Amino acid sequence: MPVEGGGTYWVANLSDKPAGGIFEMKGPDFDGLPDHWFSYIAVDNIDERLELAKAHGASVTRPPFDVPGIGRIALLKDAGGAAQGWMTPA
């Protein structure tokens, strides 16, 4: 599927359900970042889990947004500074 700002997001499926995804991190949102893998973790309720994460020192770098047919996604840094994506699958 197309990525906002350019590029393609590839979804890996297990049977008929999304199990992972990958895209090239290029563009202004990723300027200055070294090459790396960015992990997404499935959570049962992203909005509730983000509140809990913030209460434990995490910071949200991109508030929750919906991707039709994929799920609700947010980006955050945990209390130690590790960046990660969380999503509640559709």
N, C-alpha and C positions, 0 to 999 in steps of 0.2 A: 504494500500500500504506500502511497505517497506520504512523505514527511513534510510538515509545514516548514517552509524555508528551503526546501529542496532535498532531493535524495529519496531513497526507498527504505521502508521498514519491512523486513522479512519476518514472517511469523512461522515458527516451527510448531507443528501439530503432533499430538500423540493421539492416534485414532482420529476422532473428529473434534478434539478440544485443543485450544492453544496451550502450549507448554513452555514456550520461550520465544524470543525474538532478537533481532540484531539489526543495527544500522550503523552507517559511518557517521561519526560525530564530527561534522564539519560545519562551519558557519560561525557567525558572531557569538552564539551562545556557548561555543566551545573553544573560542580563541584562548591560546595560552595553556591549554590542557595537554599533557603528554598522552601518547597512545595508551589506551587501556581498555579493559572490559568493564562495562557498567552493568551491575546486577539489578534485577527487579525481583521483588519478593511478593508472592500472593498473600494477601491478608483478607480476613473475612469482612471487615467493614473499614474502609480506608479513612473515613472521616473520624470515627471513634479512635482508631489506632493512632492517627496523627496527633490527636489531643493527648493521648497517653504518652506518646513519644516526646512531645513538647514538654510535658510535665516532668520528664526525665532528662531534659537538657538538649533534646534534638532541636534543630532549626529547619523550617520548611523553605526550600529554595525555589520550588515551583508548586503553588497551591493545586489542589485536586482539579483535574480536568477529565472530561469524558471523551473516549475514543469509541465511536459507534461500532458495535460488534466485537470489541476487544475488552473494554472495561473502564473503570475509573482509576486514574493514575495520579501520583504525586511524587515529587522528588524532594529528598531531605538529606541532611547531614546528621549523623547520630552525635551523641555527646562527645565522642572522641574525634569527630571530624570526618568520619568515613561517609562518602556520598553513596547514596543508593536510591533506587526507585521502588515504590510500593504500589501495588495495584489490587483492586478487587475485580476479578475477572467478570465479564458480562455473563 
